[in-house]
Amino acid sequence: MDILWYVLEETIQKYSSFFEATAYMLDRNGTVVISSDGSLLGSKLFRSHPHANLNRVIEGGAKELGVAQDFLYCVSVMQNDMFYCYIAAKSEKVAAVSLCCQTAAIAVGELLVANPDRPLPDILKVSEGSRHSMLVDSLLAQPYNHQKTLALFQTAELDGTLLRSIICIEMVFQTNQYFNINLNLGYQPIIEDARSKIISIVEANKYFNTQDICAYRGENKIVIVKSFINNHDISKVYLALDKICESLCEELSGAYLLDFKIAYGNLYNTISKLRCSYEEAKEIISIGKIEYPDKNFYNVDSIITDIICRFLHPQVVNKVFIPLIKRLTNSEGVLEHNLLESCEAFIDSCMNLNRAAHDIMVHRNTLNNRIAKLNSLTGLDPANSFQDALILKLLIVYLRQQNNLTITEP
């Protein structure tokens, strides 16, 4: 998070509101990088020879702009003969723009002097990591500000029309017998070092290009905004995403003290929809962790039944599942888990009785008896009906997602 950037933005907003003017911060080329009018972010305030035009405005003090008869005043912020930025203000009142502009420029100059390590608030001059963090924060912000995000893309020279997907990496840093968090015996510094190394590994991935964005989201998530050239065969792009995530898994598998989960969201060619891709990636991770806790990478192919169960039509639950659950609950109110587990093994083994019995380590006859009992209780015959097998598989996954909670009638 670039704190200085947001402090500067608040400064511009404050003084423009106080003096009833529109205030801007501009880079050397005359491009608006901060503005109290969000619609102007990323636009050029001066269309030709911006540096020369700005100088003339400064020398003239105020300049009439267009038919609206607004007046623009602009000053440059300098420190030890080093140029930092331009501060400009526009209003119908000449006195207001002059005072707003000069007051804001003094305030911004003081902020910059107080932050000598961050001399230029222009996003083009901030570190790559800070720039990516701002881009990710803007893409995923609620409420979403499209003009601001578009301006950040433009100043970072990113193409907003490319096909993009969000890859989310959720991390859990493990403790061991040598570290005690409560006593703070060096664990946190090691984690911070690990975080730095992990982001470096991700950014160095061979499939990444200059149009990609990578940054931390909070303490335990890495967000990758992966870009692709628009392709009429979208399935090939999804295959590429699978390959990229598998590559990341391989590279991160040796990371010290790290457990991680990776998933990606849908592809979009509009940056305003990338938050949807992020939410989809998080949803896939949350679903995958329930069923496959030992896996690192989840895609829709590998957890398709789990995704179906997460978004079941209410009638499927109320009309089909609840009656089945009642029939599979014994007189003591306990669900017949052994019948369901045996049935799932039978279905997962493609109705191969011997293989299923081997997988759950029971005798073939025992498994056969359990399937027969399940059939007598529910009327479902997975051995001879694909639909019955599908219903039972979805029921079992649904119960697992509900953590086997007691189901009550609606």
ZANUKE-627729 format. One record per residue (C-alpha): residue in three letters; x negated, y negated, z negated. Coordinates in Angstrom, 3 decimals, always signed. Layout:
# residues N
+------+----------+----------+----------+
: rest :       xx :       yy :       zz :
+------+----------+----------+----------+
:  ALA :        X :        Y :        Z :
...
+------+----------+----------+----------+
END
This chain:
# residues 410
+------+----------+----------+----------+
: rest :       xx :       yy :       zz :
+------+----------+----------+----------+
:  MET :   +0.000 :   +0.000 :   +0.000 :
:  ASP :   -1.416 :   -3.377 :   +1.055 :
:  ILE :   -0.448 :   -5.506 :   -1.958 :
:  LEU :   -1.996 :   -8.674 :   -0.560 :
:  TRP :   +0.052 :   -8.404 :   +2.606 :
:  TYR :   +3.328 :   -8.309 :   +0.670 :
:  VAL :   +2.258 :  -11.138 :   -1.649 :
:  LEU :   +1.525 :  -13.284 :   +1.398 :
:  GLU :   +4.897 :  -12.375 :   +2.882 :
:  GLU :   +6.682 :  -13.404 :   -0.320 :
:  THR :   +4.731 :  -16.680 :   -0.333 :
:  ILE :   +5.864 :  -17.513 :   +3.193 :
:  GLN :   +9.471 :  -16.633 :   +2.326 :
:  LYS :   +9.434 :  -18.713 :   -0.857 :
:  TYR :   +8.148 :  -21.937 :   +0.665 :
:  SER :  +10.305 :  -21.704 :   +3.784 :
:  SER :  +13.402 :  -21.325 :   +1.601 :
:  PHE :  +12.410 :  -24.187 :   -0.675 :
:  PHE :  +11.821 :  -26.640 :   +2.191 :
:  GLU :  +14.671 :  -25.352 :   +4.405 :
:  ALA :  +12.303 :  -24.493 :   +7.205 :
:  THR :  +11.218 :  -21.413 :   +9.130 :
:  ALA :   +7.654 :  -20.526 :   +8.186 :
:  TYR :   +5.166 :  -18.260 :   +9.945 :
:  MET :   +1.733 :  -16.789 :   +9.572 :
:  LEU :   -0.021 :  -16.352 :  +12.915 :
:  ASP :   -3.165 :  -14.563 :  +13.978 :
:  ARG :   -5.854 :  -16.114 :  +16.183 :
:  ASN :   -3.851 :  -15.340 :  +19.324 :
:  GLY :   -0.721 :  -17.109 :  +18.166 :
:  THR :   +1.180 :  -13.892 :  +17.378 :
:  VAL :   +3.600 :  -14.032 :  +14.433 :
:  VAL :   +2.451 :  -11.471 :  +11.834 :
:  ILE :   +4.598 :  -12.731 :   +8.919 :
:  SER :   +7.749 :  -14.807 :   +9.229 :
:  SER :  +10.744 :  -15.883 :   +7.191 :
:  ASP :  +12.715 :  -15.064 :  +10.359 :
:  GLY :  +12.288 :  -11.301 :  +10.858 :
:  SER :  +13.401 :  -11.444 :  +14.499 :
:  LEU :  +10.236 :  -13.356 :  +15.442 :
:  LEU :   +7.741 :  -10.823 :  +14.101 :
:  GLY :   +5.321 :   -9.734 :  +16.806 :
:  SER :   +6.288 :  -12.533 :  +19.189 :
:  LYS :   +3.897 :  -15.181 :  +20.448 :
:  LEU :   +4.670 :  -18.658 :  +19.235 :
:  PHE :   +2.514 :  -20.086 :  +22.021 :
:  ARG :   +2.589 :  -18.510 :  +25.447 :
:  SER :   -0.568 :  -19.828 :  +27.098 :
:  HIS :   -4.012 :  -20.497 :  +25.641 :
:  PRO :   -2.702 :  -20.106 :  +22.086 :
:  HIS :   -5.862 :  -21.280 :  +20.354 :
:  ALA :   -6.006 :  -24.528 :  +22.318 :
:  ASN :   -2.287 :  -25.175 :  +21.867 :
:  LEU :   -2.531 :  -24.682 :  +18.128 :
:  ASN :   -5.400 :  -27.128 :  +17.881 :
:  ARG :   -3.432 :  -29.774 :  +19.755 :
:  VAL :   -0.442 :  -29.265 :  +17.477 :
:  ILE :   -2.667 :  -29.652 :  +14.432 :
:  GLU :   -4.184 :  -32.828 :  +15.784 :
:  GLY :   -0.763 :  -34.204 :  +16.740 :
:  GLY :   +0.689 :  -33.463 :  +13.324 :
:  ALA :   +4.139 :  -32.497 :  +14.625 :
:  LYS :   +5.493 :  -31.468 :  +17.983 :
:  GLU :   +9.052 :  -31.401 :  +19.293 :
:  LEU :  +10.165 :  -27.981 :  +20.500 :
:  GLY :  +12.928 :  -27.450 :  +23.079 :
:  VAL :  +16.464 :  -28.718 :  +23.199 :
:  ALA :  +17.192 :  -27.809 :  +19.572 :
:  GLN :  +14.871 :  -30.671 :  +18.610 :
:  ASP :  +13.135 :  -28.625 :  +15.984 :
:  PHE :   +9.686 :  -29.773 :  +14.959 :
:  LEU :   +6.691 :  -27.496 :  +14.545 :
:  TYR :   +3.709 :  -28.201 :  +12.339 :
:  CYS :   +0.716 :  -25.917 :  +12.080 :
:  VAL :   -2.492 :  -25.801 :  +10.039 :
:  SER :   -5.370 :  -23.350 :  +10.033 :
:  VAL :   -6.504 :  -21.689 :   +6.812 :
:  MET :  -10.298 :  -21.774 :   +6.531 :
:  GLN :  -12.768 :  -20.729 :   +3.859 :
:  ASN :  -16.496 :  -21.468 :   +4.165 :
:  ASP :  -16.026 :  -22.204 :   +7.872 :
:  MET :  -14.389 :  -18.789 :   +8.361 :
:  PHE :  -11.000 :  -18.696 :  +10.056 :
:  TYR :   -8.349 :  -16.638 :   +8.266 :
:  CYS :   -5.004 :  -17.403 :   +9.869 :
:  TYR :   -2.598 :  -20.128 :  +10.964 :
:  ILE :   +0.367 :  -21.237 :   +8.885 :
:  ALA :   +3.174 :  -22.835 :  +10.871 :
:  ALA :   +6.612 :  -24.203 :   +9.978 :
:  LYS :   +9.595 :  -25.256 :  +12.060 :
:  SER :  +12.583 :  -27.394 :  +11.094 :
:  GLU :  +14.798 :  -30.220 :  +12.309 :
:  LYS :  +13.124 :  -32.472 :   +9.723 :
:  VAL :   +9.579 :  -33.586 :  +10.408 :
:  ALA :   +8.808 :  -34.235 :   +6.744 :
:  ALA :  +10.075 :  -30.793 :   +5.747 :
:  VAL :   +7.906 :  -28.884 :   +8.226 :
:  SER :   +4.788 :  -30.835 :   +7.326 :
:  LEU :   +5.211 :  -30.368 :   +3.588 :
:  CYS :   +6.276 :  -26.718 :   +3.885 :
:  CYS :   +3.385 :  -25.873 :   +6.144 :
:  GLN :   +0.695 :  -27.578 :   +4.092 :
:  THR :   +2.030 :  -26.274 :   +0.749 :
:  ALA :   +2.273 :  -22.705 :   +2.034 :
:  ALA :   -1.188 :  -22.937 :   +3.586 :
:  ILE :   -2.686 :  -24.039 :   +0.260 :
:  ALA :   -0.943 :  -21.172 :   -1.554 :
:  VAL :   -2.080 :  -18.627 :   +1.035 :
:  GLY :   -5.621 :  -20.003 :   +0.930 :
:  GLU :   -5.711 :  -19.589 :   -2.855 :
:  LEU :   -4.536 :  -15.994 :   -2.524 :
:  LEU :   -7.216 :  -15.247 :   +0.027 :
:  VAL :   -9.944 :  -16.808 :   -2.088 :
:  ALA :   -8.769 :  -14.666 :   -5.033 :
:  ASN :   -9.113 :  -11.569 :   -2.828 :
:  PRO :  -12.548 :  -11.926 :   -1.243 :
:  ASP :  -12.618 :   -8.275 :   -0.187 :
:  ARG :   -9.490 :   -8.825 :   +1.916 :
:  PRO :  -10.287 :  -11.988 :   +3.881 :
:  LEU :   -7.784 :  -11.649 :   +6.727 :
:  PRO :   -4.151 :  -10.656 :   +6.172 :
:  ASP :   -3.674 :   -9.926 :   +9.857 :
:  ILE :   -2.702 :   -6.240 :  +10.114 :
:  LEU :   -5.233 :   -5.821 :  +12.913 :
:  LYS :   -7.972 :   -6.539 :  +10.423 :
:  VAL :   -6.881 :   -4.367 :   +7.529 :
:  SER :   -8.342 :   -0.912 :   +7.059 :
:  GLU :   -6.969 :   +1.949 :   +9.136 :
:  GLY :   -5.547 :   +3.599 :   +6.032 :
:  SER :   -3.732 :   +0.441 :   +4.879 :
:  ARG :   -2.374 :   -0.180 :   +8.350 :
:  HIS :   -1.018 :   +3.366 :   +8.579 :
:  SER :   +0.505 :   +3.076 :   +5.096 :
:  MET :   +2.336 :   -0.101 :   +6.082 :
:  LEU :   +3.597 :   +1.509 :   +9.280 :
:  VAL :   +4.888 :   +4.581 :   +7.433 :
:  ASP :   +6.481 :   +2.446 :   +4.702 :
:  SER :   +8.216 :   +0.333 :   +7.332 :
:  LEU :   +9.415 :   +3.347 :   +9.359 :
:  LEU :  +10.900 :   +5.042 :   +6.301 :
:  ALA :  +12.173 :   +1.947 :   +4.480 :
:  GLN :  +15.757 :   +1.689 :   +3.304 :
:  PRO :  +17.209 :   -0.584 :   +4.579 :
:  TYR :  +15.282 :   -0.267 :   +7.814 :
:  ASN :  +13.997 :   -3.476 :   +9.455 :
:  HIS :  +13.562 :   -2.741 :  +13.153 :
:  GLN :  +12.028 :   -6.112 :  +14.052 :
:  LYS :   +9.390 :   -5.813 :  +11.362 :
:  THR :   +8.560 :   -2.218 :  +12.319 :
:  LEU :   +8.372 :   -3.118 :  +15.999 :
:  ALA :   +6.031 :   -5.995 :  +15.180 :
:  LEU :   +3.754 :   -3.668 :  +13.209 :
:  PHE :   +3.717 :   -1.257 :  +16.173 :
:  GLN :   +2.868 :   -4.061 :  +18.576 :
:  THR :   +0.060 :   -5.521 :  +16.505 :
:  ALA :   -1.375 :   -2.015 :  +16.026 :
:  GLU :   -1.126 :   -1.471 :  +19.810 :
:  LEU :   +1.201 :   +1.515 :  +19.444 :
:  ASP :   +3.691 :   +2.439 :  +22.157 :
:  GLY :   +7.178 :   +2.452 :  +20.623 :
:  THR :   +8.716 :   +4.381 :  +23.548 :
:  LEU :   +6.759 :   +7.619 :  +23.112 :
:  LEU :   +8.377 :  +10.834 :  +21.937 :
:  ARG :   +7.605 :  +11.271 :  +18.229 :
:  SER :   +8.214 :  +13.665 :  +15.359 :
:  ILE :   +7.436 :  +13.409 :  +11.644 :
:  ILE :   +5.246 :  +16.156 :  +10.214 :
:  CYS :   +5.537 :  +16.285 :   +6.426 :
:  ILE :   +2.903 :  +17.908 :   +4.215 :
:  GLU :   +4.062 :  +18.448 :   +0.645 :
:  MET :   +1.211 :  +19.137 :   -1.766 :
:  VAL :   +0.890 :  +20.586 :   -5.249 :
:  PHE :   -2.469 :  +20.286 :   -6.955 :
:  GLN :   -3.173 :  +23.302 :   -9.117 :
:  THR :   -4.707 :  +23.387 :  -12.589 :
:  ASN :   -6.885 :  +26.160 :  -13.916 :
:  GLN :   -8.541 :  +27.244 :  -17.125 :
:  TYR :  -11.328 :  +24.672 :  -16.762 :
:  PHE :   -9.043 :  +21.627 :  -16.771 :
:  ASN :   -6.647 :  +20.399 :  -19.407 :
:  ILE :   -4.427 :  +17.557 :  -18.178 :
:  ASN :   -3.314 :  +16.614 :  -21.688 :
:  LEU :   -6.903 :  +16.035 :  -22.734 :
:  ASN :   -7.740 :  +14.334 :  -19.418 :
:  LEU :  -11.011 :  +16.226 :  -19.070 :
:  GLY :  -11.923 :  +15.093 :  -15.585 :
:  TYR :   -8.991 :  +16.635 :  -13.746 :
:  GLN :   -7.496 :  +13.413 :  -12.347 :
:  PRO :  -10.743 :  +12.095 :  -10.774 :
:  ILE :  -11.170 :  +15.445 :   -9.038 :
:  ILE :   -7.609 :  +15.233 :   -7.725 :
:  GLU :   -8.225 :  +11.719 :   -6.379 :
:  ASP :  -11.346 :  +12.962 :   -4.633 :
:  ALA :   -9.366 :  +15.890 :   -3.222 :
:  ARG :   -6.653 :  +13.538 :   -1.912 :
:  SER :   -9.259 :  +11.518 :   -0.071 :
:  LYS :  -10.802 :  +14.622 :   +1.480 :
:  ILE :   -7.416 :  +16.069 :   +2.465 :
:  ILE :   -6.356 :  +12.942 :   +4.377 :
:  SER :   -9.734 :  +12.988 :   +6.142 :
:  ILE :   -9.195 :  +16.609 :   +7.173 :
:  VAL :   -5.737 :  +15.816 :   +8.518 :
:  GLU :   -6.864 :  +12.722 :  +10.436 :
:  ALA :   -9.714 :  +14.666 :  +12.018 :
:  ASN :   -7.374 :  +17.297 :  +13.476 :
:  LYS :   -8.284 :  +18.009 :  +17.113 :
:  TYR :   -4.707 :  +17.474 :  +18.312 :
:  PHE :   -4.438 :  +13.914 :  +16.995 :
:  ASN :   -4.744 :  +10.825 :  +19.197 :
:  THR :   -4.863 :   +7.040 :  +18.812 :
:  GLN :   -1.065 :   +6.797 :  +18.987 :
:  ASP :   -0.627 :   +8.985 :  +15.887 :
:  ILE :   -0.116 :   +7.686 :  +12.348 :
:  CYS :   -1.118 :   +9.433 :   +9.132 :
:  ALA :   -0.636 :   +8.192 :   +5.558 :
:  TYR :   +0.284 :   +9.251 :   +2.038 :
:  ARG :   +3.912 :   +8.878 :   +0.997 :
:  GLY :   +3.875 :   +8.735 :   -2.776 :
:  GLU :   +1.484 :  +10.951 :   -4.685 :
:  ASN :   +2.165 :  +14.331 :   -3.137 :
:  LYS :   +3.266 :  +13.879 :   +0.493 :
:  ILE :   +1.346 :  +13.176 :   +3.665 :
:  VAL :   +3.432 :  +11.817 :   +6.532 :
:  ILE :   +2.158 :  +12.299 :  +10.072 :
:  VAL :   +3.915 :  +10.453 :  +12.889 :
:  LYS :   +2.904 :  +12.632 :  +15.848 :
:  SER :   +3.318 :  +11.198 :  +19.335 :
:  PHE :   +3.844 :  +12.926 :  +22.678 :
:  ILE :   +4.251 :  +11.835 :  +26.261 :
:  ASN :   +7.913 :  +12.164 :  +27.234 :
:  ASN :   +8.531 :  +15.596 :  +28.718 :
:  HIS :  +11.665 :  +16.871 :  +30.448 :
:  ASP :  +11.026 :  +20.328 :  +28.958 :
:  ILE :  +11.455 :  +19.538 :  +25.262 :
:  SER :  +10.869 :  +23.159 :  +24.244 :
:  LYS :   +7.202 :  +22.821 :  +25.238 :
:  VAL :   +6.798 :  +19.860 :  +22.894 :
:  TYR :   +8.273 :  +21.859 :  +20.013 :
:  LEU :   +5.815 :  +24.667 :  +20.792 :
:  ALA :   +3.038 :  +22.069 :  +20.640 :
:  LEU :   +4.305 :  +20.965 :  +17.211 :
:  ASP :   +4.162 :  +24.579 :  +16.020 :
:  LYS :   +0.568 :  +24.826 :  +17.246 :
:  ILE :   -0.413 :  +21.583 :  +15.534 :
:  CYS :   +1.121 :  +22.630 :  +12.208 :
:  GLU :   -0.565 :  +26.047 :  +12.397 :
:  SER :   -3.865 :  +24.258 :  +13.023 :
:  LEU :   -3.302 :  +22.016 :   +9.982 :
:  CYS :   -2.498 :  +25.079 :   +7.861 :
:  GLU :   -5.762 :  +26.701 :   +8.888 :
:  GLU :   -7.778 :  +23.569 :   +8.126 :
:  LEU :   -6.125 :  +22.952 :   +4.753 :
:  SER :   -6.156 :  +26.567 :   +3.595 :
:  GLY :   -9.599 :  +26.159 :   +2.048 :
:  ALA :   -8.837 :  +22.875 :   +0.270 :
:  TYR :   -9.780 :  +23.004 :   -3.413 :
:  LEU :   -6.949 :  +23.148 :   -6.001 :
:  LEU :   -4.316 :  +22.695 :   -3.311 :
:  ASP :   -1.034 :  +24.434 :   -2.553 :
:  PHE :   +0.873 :  +22.909 :   +0.339 :
:  LYS :   +3.968 :  +23.238 :   +2.524 :
:  ILE :   +4.308 :  +21.886 :   +6.080 :
:  ALA :   +7.342 :  +21.271 :   +8.290 :
:  TYR :   +8.334 :  +18.884 :  +11.048 :
:  GLY :  +11.576 :  +17.139 :  +11.982 :
:  ASN :  +13.300 :  +16.606 :  +15.303 :
:  LEU :  +11.704 :  +14.730 :  +18.186 :
:  TYR :  +12.937 :  +11.187 :  +18.884 :
:  ASN :  +11.911 :   +8.601 :  +21.460 :
:  THR :  +13.192 :   +5.707 :  +19.345 :
:  ILE :  +11.171 :   +4.611 :  +16.324 :
:  SER :  +14.325 :   +3.560 :  +14.467 :
:  LYS :  +15.335 :   +7.259 :  +14.236 :
:  LEU :  +12.065 :   +8.539 :  +12.803 :
:  ARG :  +13.410 :   +8.358 :   +9.262 :
:  CYS :  +15.864 :  +11.082 :  +10.354 :
:  SER :  +12.909 :  +13.209 :  +11.446 :
:  TYR :  +11.287 :  +12.696 :   +8.033 :
:  GLU :  +14.447 :  +13.732 :   +6.171 :
:  GLU :  +14.777 :  +16.798 :   +8.411 :
:  ALA :  +11.188 :  +17.855 :   +7.698 :
:  LYS :  +11.750 :  +17.509 :   +3.935 :
:  GLU :  +14.978 :  +19.505 :   +4.204 :
:  ILE :  +13.232 :  +22.354 :   +6.022 :
:  ILE :  +10.535 :  +22.475 :   +3.328 :
:  SER :  +13.126 :  +22.549 :   +0.529 :
:  ILE :  +14.991 :  +25.401 :   +2.250 :
:  GLY :  +11.848 :  +27.381 :   +3.098 :
:  LYS :  +10.447 :  +27.242 :   -0.429 :
:  ILE :  +13.458 :  +29.117 :   -1.796 :
:  GLU :  +13.211 :  +32.080 :   +0.535 :
:  TYR :   +9.508 :  +32.153 :   +1.370 :
:  PRO :   +7.512 :  +30.590 :   -1.502 :
:  ASP :   +4.239 :  +32.158 :   -0.349 :
:  LYS :   +4.325 :  +30.621 :   +3.134 :
:  ASN :   +2.701 :  +27.292 :   +4.001 :
:  PHE :   +4.391 :  +26.422 :   +7.296 :
:  TYR :   +8.136 :  +26.477 :   +7.932 :
:  ASN :   +9.882 :  +25.947 :  +11.258 :
:  VAL :  +13.482 :  +26.532 :  +12.257 :
:  ASP :  +12.619 :  +29.820 :  +13.955 :
:  SER :  +11.348 :  +31.395 :  +10.749 :
:  ILE :  +14.167 :  +30.186 :   +8.466 :
:  ILE :  +17.127 :  +30.027 :  +10.840 :
:  THR :  +19.490 :  +32.047 :   +8.607 :
:  ASP :  +18.544 :  +29.861 :   +5.634 :
:  ILE :  +19.343 :  +26.701 :   +7.608 :
:  ILE :  +22.685 :  +28.148 :   +8.715 :
:  CYS :  +23.555 :  +28.931 :   +5.095 :
:  ARG :  +22.623 :  +25.435 :   +3.932 :
:  PHE :  +25.197 :  +23.930 :   +6.298 :
:  LEU :  +27.997 :  +26.498 :   +6.194 :
:  HIS :  +31.522 :  +25.462 :   +7.075 :
:  PRO :  +33.612 :  +25.260 :   +3.853 :
:  GLN :  +36.023 :  +27.887 :   +5.156 :
:  VAL :  +33.202 :  +30.407 :   +5.487 :
:  VAL :  +32.482 :  +29.995 :   +1.783 :
:  ASN :  +36.079 :  +29.824 :   +0.563 :
:  LYS :  +37.706 :  +32.398 :   +2.821 :
:  VAL :  +34.879 :  +34.900 :   +3.362 :
:  PHE :  +32.159 :  +34.609 :   +0.714 :
:  ILE :  +34.132 :  +34.004 :   -2.486 :
:  PRO :  +36.386 :  +37.076 :   -2.006 :
:  LEU :  +33.309 :  +39.207 :   -1.240 :
:  ILE :  +31.547 :  +37.927 :   -4.364 :
:  LYS :  +34.565 :  +38.848 :   -6.480 :
:  ARG :  +34.616 :  +42.384 :   -5.073 :
:  LEU :  +30.874 :  +42.750 :   -5.742 :
:  THR :  +31.177 :  +41.553 :   -9.352 :
:  ASN :  +31.609 :  +44.345 :  -11.900 :
:  SER :  +33.931 :  +44.425 :  -14.903 :
:  GLU :  +31.282 :  +42.740 :  -17.049 :
:  GLY :  +31.134 :  +39.781 :  -14.676 :
:  VAL :  +27.716 :  +40.733 :  -13.262 :
:  LEU :  +27.024 :  +40.691 :   -9.543 :
:  GLU :  +25.905 :  +44.035 :   -8.070 :
:  HIS :  +22.402 :  +42.830 :   -7.161 :
:  ASN :  +21.051 :  +46.282 :   -6.382 :
:  LEU :  +23.734 :  +46.842 :   -3.740 :
:  LEU :  +22.996 :  +43.495 :   -2.081 :
:  GLU :  +19.219 :  +43.936 :   -2.195 :
:  SER :  +19.483 :  +47.429 :   -0.742 :
:  CYS :  +21.826 :  +46.214 :   +1.979 :
:  GLU :  +19.460 :  +43.353 :   +2.893 :
:  ALA :  +16.517 :  +45.742 :   +3.176 :
:  PHE :  +18.631 :  +47.968 :   +5.444 :
:  ILE :  +19.604 :  +45.012 :   +7.681 :
:  ASP :  +16.057 :  +43.590 :   +7.781 :
:  SER :  +14.696 :  +46.978 :   +8.871 :
:  CYS :  +17.087 :  +47.003 :  +11.885 :
:  MET :  +19.317 :  +49.609 :  +10.221 :
:  ASN :  +16.429 :  +52.044 :   +9.812 :
:  LEU :  +17.325 :  +53.943 :   +6.634 :
:  ASN :  +13.915 :  +55.573 :   +6.124 :
:  ARG :  +11.968 :  +52.346 :   +6.565 :
:  ALA :  +14.318 :  +50.375 :   +4.307 :
:  ALA :  +14.073 :  +53.029 :   +1.571 :
:  HIS :  +10.277 :  +52.899 :   +1.820 :
:  ASP :  +10.267 :  +49.078 :   +1.615 :
:  ILE :  +12.282 :  +48.957 :   -1.617 :
:  MET :  +10.728 :  +52.169 :   -2.976 :
:  VAL :  +13.879 :  +54.236 :   -3.470 :
:  HIS :  +14.905 :  +57.634 :   -2.133 :
:  ARG :  +16.691 :  +57.701 :   +1.209 :
:  ASN :  +19.781 :  +59.252 :   -0.376 :
:  THR :  +19.868 :  +56.565 :   -3.081 :
:  LEU :  +19.857 :  +53.846 :   -0.436 :
:  ASN :  +22.528 :  +55.647 :   +1.564 :
:  ASN :  +24.739 :  +55.916 :   -1.518 :
:  ARG :  +24.356 :  +52.200 :   -2.281 :
:  ILE :  +25.342 :  +51.216 :   +1.272 :
:  ALA :  +28.346 :  +53.544 :   +1.040 :
:  LYS :  +29.389 :  +51.952 :   -2.279 :
:  LEU :  +29.047 :  +48.463 :   -0.828 :
:  ASN :  +31.241 :  +49.565 :   +2.075 :
:  SER :  +33.900 :  +50.897 :   -0.312 :
:  LEU :  +33.931 :  +47.640 :   -2.306 :
:  THR :  +33.906 :  +45.168 :   +0.577 :
:  GLY :  +35.060 :  +47.079 :   +3.642 :
:  LEU :  +31.925 :  +45.912 :   +5.480 :
:  ASP :  +29.919 :  +48.465 :   +7.479 :
:  PRO :  +26.519 :  +46.988 :   +8.436 :
:  ALA :  +25.387 :  +50.256 :  +10.063 :
:  ASN :  +28.079 :  +50.117 :  +12.740 :
:  SER :  +29.054 :  +46.444 :  +13.024 :
:  PHE :  +26.744 :  +43.572 :  +13.917 :
:  GLN :  +29.273 :  +41.064 :  +12.576 :
:  ASP :  +29.459 :  +42.887 :   +9.221 :
:  ALA :  +25.671 :  +42.946 :   +9.039 :
:  LEU :  +25.526 :  +39.201 :   +9.833 :
:  ILE :  +28.153 :  +38.362 :   +7.198 :
:  LEU :  +26.280 :  +40.333 :   +4.534 :
:  LYS :  +22.912 :  +38.791 :   +5.449 :
:  LEU :  +24.349 :  +35.266 :   +5.299 :
:  LEU :  +26.092 :  +36.050 :   +1.991 :
:  ILE :  +22.828 :  +37.261 :   +0.435 :
:  VAL :  +20.889 :  +34.200 :   +1.625 :
:  TYR :  +23.693 :  +31.910 :   +0.452 :
:  LEU :  +23.615 :  +33.457 :   -3.039 :
:  ARG :  +19.866 :  +33.072 :   -3.182 :
:  GLN :  +20.130 :  +29.406 :   -2.258 :
:  GLN :  +22.745 :  +28.930 :   -4.972 :
:  ASN :  +20.349 :  +30.571 :   -7.411 :
:  ASN :  +23.019 :  +33.244 :   -8.025 :
:  LEU :  +25.277 :  +30.741 :   -9.769 :
:  THR :  +28.780 :  +31.849 :  -10.627 :
:  ILE :  +31.105 :  +30.970 :   -7.777 :
:  THR :  +34.518 :  +29.591 :   -8.707 :
:  GLU :  +37.518 :  +29.085 :   -6.494 :
:  PRO :  +37.968 :  +25.620 :   -4.976 :
+------+----------+----------+----------+
END
